[in-house]
Amino acid sequence: MGYQVNKVDWDIQKDLLQQIREKVFVYELHIPKRIEFDSHDKLAHHVLVTDDCKSPVATGRLCTDGLIGRIAVLPEHRNRHVYTSLLTFIVQLAANDGHKAISINCILNEVERFKRNGFKQQGGVFMEAGIPRQRMLCEVSQFVTKPFTLVH
């Protein structure tokens, strides 16, 4: 199966992006809706991944400070190709915006995967939306697209 990754406008695709994020974060991970959707959404770059049938399967965002977040992939599409394509696209957006570094607040069991892609741990473990996380930082020029699969 092939996938297409595109930058989309929040104001135009808001309902679609929210549907994907609600399925993953609100219903699957039990993150309160009031936490999942925040003021960063209006300012961030948003990415939408669709499958061969043009059905939406994943989303992610890049905040103005270079923070990658809200990566939501529907369960049946959690594979290396989707994650690699999504992250590579977001890193390219960051580079195009002139960011020298990007960061992500990843769940703890994903730290090693992000390290393989050029990220380094920054600071200590912290809680975000009731989930322990680790801030990871990567110079845009050091990002490596090795096989990448996240597990929720």
C-alpha positions, 0 to 999 in steps of 0.5 A: 500500500502506498501513502501520500503525505501533504501539508494541510491548512488547519482552518480547512482540514480541522475536522478531518485532523481532529477525527484522526487525533480523537480516535488515537489520543482521546479514545485510544489513549484517554487523553482529555479532549481539552488537552489534545486540542490547544492554541498551537493548532492554529499556528502549527504546520499540519501534515496529513497522510492518506492511503491509496484510496485517499482515505486519511490515516495519519497526522502530525504537526510542527509547532513554530518553535520546532516541536513535533507533536500530535503524531496520530496514526490509525492502528491499521496503518502503524507501519514503518512507511507511514512513520518514516514518511510522516517524520521525514516530511515534518523535518523537511518542513522544519528545515524549510522554515529555517529551524536548525533543530527539532524536538519531540516529547516522546513516550518512554518506550520510544526513546531508543527509536528516536535515538536511532534517528539522530535525536538525543535526550534533553532534560529529565522525564516529565509528565504530559497528559498523564503520560511519562515522556522524554524530550528529544532534540535533533539537529535538522542536519542530523536527522536520519531516516532509518526504519521507524515504527512507533507503538502506542 
